[in-house]
């Protein structure tokens, strides 16, 4: 039988339990079993005033952050709205139906104020890593390193980014001048690493224990190779000091395969599983390092035309006349021999003028392992 439409009637008393309305297989139930935020209040005690009106519980704000991370809610305003409406979110945040959700402005103020100044998020991250180590999820023997691009948020505070420019991971990471600089966020890096339109970005660098894919450390830098490689040293030193983790081997891609980086790892007894960054290949038809033959007995190279490239053609009593002291050695042939070589254009095509009288009278050519430097000596 077709019944009448039921009008909602406001009841005087309600009996309602959030516990009964959150499914047992809900993601937040699985997470809640391992969330321990009991140390937050003591950690932040020095950052709260003992007078004035009561503040928002910091554990509530951290639980709201976890909700936003797990469900991809990036806007703080929207996060507050979702926690207000969703029963499971309220249950995870320890809010009853009658409890008010913090305003998004209060949320932002604490997140960018107390949390930032106290490095609370770093504290929580390291506490989580320590828990993973206790549970046997991290051995610390096999690790991997990689970086993810994070698009820059241009309207940053002026004082913050000016201070950031002095940090090695940002403005002081490299002497290379960027092609473009953001006027509102100069610490960011102009990059086209995604093979699409270029944009300003940062790099989020991760040190990962490969046993169970647990991230054991993280460091933000500019999106430039020197800074990303430098962050590897920072993170390895930090996990050693904090957790006494010292990996047997480290996995990374070719960007980390520079000579100094590989040497740094070997000196610390860490086996690098990293392809060597090799720029010896040429795409312009010029000779590569593989085209030169090394003559160890006579300490010289033999070029494809059969010419000898030597470091010295006489003995020097002054040691400063030897290697440059920068980890490189010069191998050169005689000027008249080089000038008459029919393959000079394939060896040093950018050499267009003769050396000045003040320079060495030997014309340099490029032996194996040498990067071409226009108009200058080639090095090994």
Beta strands, then each sheet from edge to edge (+ up, - down):
strand 1: 142-151
strand 2: 189-191
strand 3: 199-209
strand 4: 214-222
strand 5: 249-252
strand 6: 271-274
strand 7: 293-295
strand 8: 300-302
strand 9: 308-310
sheet 1: 2+ 3- 1+ 5+ 6+
sheet 2: 2+ 3- 4+
sheet 3: 7+ 8- 9+
end
